[in-house]
């Protein structure tokens, strides 16, 4: 992903930089990446396109912004919540820019795509944990903060079940959950502006419980269906 392709065009091609929408049904309804994040990310890519900046460097910059957001959320004041929401959304936008830069330059690589997924999971976990901790610092509501910590753990379980299911079905597509993640991070920004991270915590625990239950039954259903076909 790091080597510049000397045969590439000197100008950025927005259409070429876009990824396939994938087969996830949610992509038909969620359009945060398509209409908000990617148009904004294209501005970053246009600046970086003819520079030595690599897609992986943008990935690490997105990760840095995500960790910065987590730190600010942990401070536990409305001003820091607002700053954390802004940094979270900036991280989400740059997270789109790295892949767009790679595709437009013909620099896509297996390591680059896995690095993106790897750091995204670390970023998400740190942000959710920090929201729970910061909300406790702000409100003193230990019960809701514990629920926030549980939601962070269930979110990681949700991601693990998703990739285990993909491994079983031999679905090697990546980035299918990008729209759902983009919506979640945008909601964090909106609720940070409103100073209602309590709603964010309730949404997280509700979403992760529902999705984990669905994925468990979905996986079992796939197994029974496959066994019946093999008999």
C-alpha positions in Angstrom: 0.0 0.0 0.0 3.0 2.3 0.5 4.4 2.4 -3.0 3.1 5.1 -5.3 1.8 3.8 -8.6 3.6 5.8 -11.3 0.8 4.8 -13.8 -2.0 6.4 -11.9 -3.8 9.5 -13.0 -2.5 12.8 -11.7 -6.0 13.8 -10.6 -8.2 12.3 -7.9 -11.1 10.2 -9.2 -13.9 10.3 -6.6 -15.9 7.5 -8.2 -12.9 5.2 -8.3 -12.2 5.8 -4.6 -15.6 4.5 -3.5 -15.9 1.0 -2.1 -18.6 -1.5 -3.0 -21.6 -1.2 -0.8 -21.6 -4.9 0.0 -24.5 -7.2 0.7 -25.4 -6.1 4.2 -29.1 -5.2 4.1 -28.4 -2.2 6.3 -26.5 -0.6 3.5 -29.7 -0.1 1.6 -31.1 2.2 4.4 -28.1 3.7 6.1 -26.3 6.4 4.0 -24.2 8.3 6.5 -20.9 7.3 4.9 -22.3 7.8 1.4 -23.8 11.3 1.9 -21.7 12.8 4.8 -18.4 11.0 5.6 -17.2 10.2 2.1 -17.8 13.6 0.5 -16.0 15.2 3.4 -13.2 12.6 3.3 -12.7 13.3 -0.4 -11.5 16.8 0.5 -8.8 15.2 2.6 -7.9 12.7 -0.2 -7.7 15.5 -2.8 -5.1 17.2 -0.6 -3.1 14.0 0.1 -3.4 12.5 -3.4 -0.2 14.0 -4.9 1.8 14.0 -1.7 4.0 11.3 0.0 1.2 10.8 2.5 0.3 7.1 2.5 -3.1 5.4 3.2 -1.7 3.7 6.3 -0.6 7.1 7.7 -4.2 8.3 7.4 -5.2 5.1 9.2 -2.9 5.9 12.1 -4.0 9.6 12.1 -7.7 8.4 12.4 -6.6 6.2 15.3 -4.9 9.1 17.0 -8.0 11.2 16.6 -10.1 8.4 18.1 -7.8 8.0 21.1 -7.9 11.8 21.6 -11.7 11.6 21.6 -11.6 8.9 24.2 -9.3 11.0 26.4 -11.6 14.0 26.2 -14.7 12.0 27.0 -13.0 10.7 30.1 -12.6 14.2 31.4 -16.3 14.3 32.3 -17.5 17.8 31.5 -20.0 19.1 28.9 -17.2 21.0 27.1 -15.0 17.9 26.9 -18.0 15.8 25.8 -18.5 18.3 22.9 -14.8 18.1 22.0 -14.9 14.3 22.2 -17.9 14.2 19.8 -16.2 16.4 17.3 -13.0 14.4 17.5 -15.0 11.1 17.1 -16.6 12.4 13.9 -13.3 13.6 12.5 -11.8 10.2 13.2 -14.7 8.6 11.4 -14.2 10.9 8.3 -10.4 10.2 8.2 -11.3 6.5 8.5 -13.1 6.8 5.2 -10.2 8.8 3.6 -7.6 6.1 4.0 -9.4 3.5 2.0 -10.5 6.1 -0.6 -6.8 7.2 -1.0 -5.7 3.6 -1.4 -8.4 2.7 -4.0 -7.8 5.9 -6.0 -4.0 5.3 -6.1 -4.3 1.5 -6.7 -2.5 0.9 -3.4 -4.9 -1.5 -1.7 -3.3 -4.2 0.3 -4.4 -7.0 2.7 -2.3 -5.5 5.5 -3.8 -2.0 5.0 -7.4 -3.3 5.1 -6.7 -5.4 8.2 -4.8 -2.6 9.9 -7.9 -0.4 9.4 -10.2 -3.0 10.9 -7.8 -3.7 13.8 -7.4 0.0 14.8 -11.1 0.7 14.4 -11.9 -2.0 17.0 -9.4 -0.5 19.4 -10.8 3.0 18.8 -14.4 1.9 19.3 -13.6 0.1 22.6 -11.6 3.1 24.0 -14.4 5.6 23.1 -17.2 3.5 24.6 -15.2 2.9 27.8 -14.3 6.5 28.1 -17.9 7.6 27.6 -19.0 5.4 30.5 -16.2 6.6 32.7 -16.7 10.3 31.7 -20.4 10.1 32.3 -19.7 8.7 35.8 -17.3 11.6 36.5 -20.0 14.0 35.3 -23.1 12.6 36.9 -22.0 10.2 39.6 -24.4 7.7 38.2 -22.6 4.4 38.8 -25.4 2.2 37.6 -25.6 3.8 34.2 -21.8 3.9 33.9 -21.6 0.1 34.6 -24.3 -0.4 31.9 -22.0 1.6 29.6 -19.1 -0.7 30.3 -21.3 -3.7 29.7 -22.3 -2.2 26.4 -18.7 -1.7 25.3 -18.0 -5.4 26.1 -21.1 -6.5 24.2 -20.1 -4.3 21.2 -16.8 -6.3 20.9 -18.7 -9.6 21.3 -21.0 -8.4 18.5 -18.0 -7.7 16.2 -16.5 -11.1 17.1 -19.7 -13.0 16.3 -19.9 -11.1 13.0 -16.5 -12.1 11.8 -16.9 -15.7 13.1 -20.1 -16.0 11.0 -18.3 -14.5 8.0 -15.5 -17.1 8.5 -18.1 -19.9 8.6 -19.9 -18.7 5.4 -16.5 -17.9 3.8 -17.6 -14.3 3.2 -14.3 -12.5 2.8 -15.8 -9.0 2.1 -14.6 -6.3 4.4 -16.2 -3.0 5.4 -19.8 -4.1 5.2 -20.5 -2.7 8.6 -19.1 0.7 7.7 -22.4 2.4 7.4 -23.6 1.2 10.8 -20.4 2.3 12.4 -20.6 5.7 10.7 -24.2 6.2 12.0 -23.2 5.2 15.6 -20.3 7.7 15.6 -22.5 10.4 14.2 -25.0 9.8 16.9 -22.2 10.1 19.5 -21.5 13.6 18.0 -25.2 14.6 18.1 -25.7 13.4 21.7 -22.4 15.0 22.8 -23.7 18.4 21.5 -26.9 17.8 23.4 -24.9 16.8 26.5 -27.0 13.5 26.6 -24.4 10.8 26.7 -26.9 8.9 28.9 -29.0 8.3 25.8 -25.8 7.2 24.0 -25.3 4.5 26.7 -28.8 3.3 26.6 -28.7 3.1 22.8 -25.4 1.2 22.9 -26.7 -1.4 25.4 -30.0 -1.8 23.5 -28.3 -2.2 20.1 -25.7 -4.7 21.3 -28.1 -6.9 23.1 -30.5 -7.0 20.2 -27.7 -7.7 17.6 -25.9 -10.3 19.7 -29.2 -12.2 20.2 -29.9 -12.0 16.4 -26.4 -13.2 15.5 -26.5 -16.2 17.8 -29.8 -17.4 16.4 -28.7 -16.5 12.8 -25.5 -18.5 13.1 -27.4 -21.5 14.6 -29.9 -21.3 11.7 -27.1 -21.3 9.2 -25.6 -24.4 10.8 -28.9 -26.3 10.7 -29.6 -25.3 7.1 -26.1 -26.4 6.0 -26.4 -29.8 7.8 -29.8 -30.4 6.2 -28.4 -29.8 2.8 -25.4 -32.2 3.4 -27.7 -35.0 4.6 
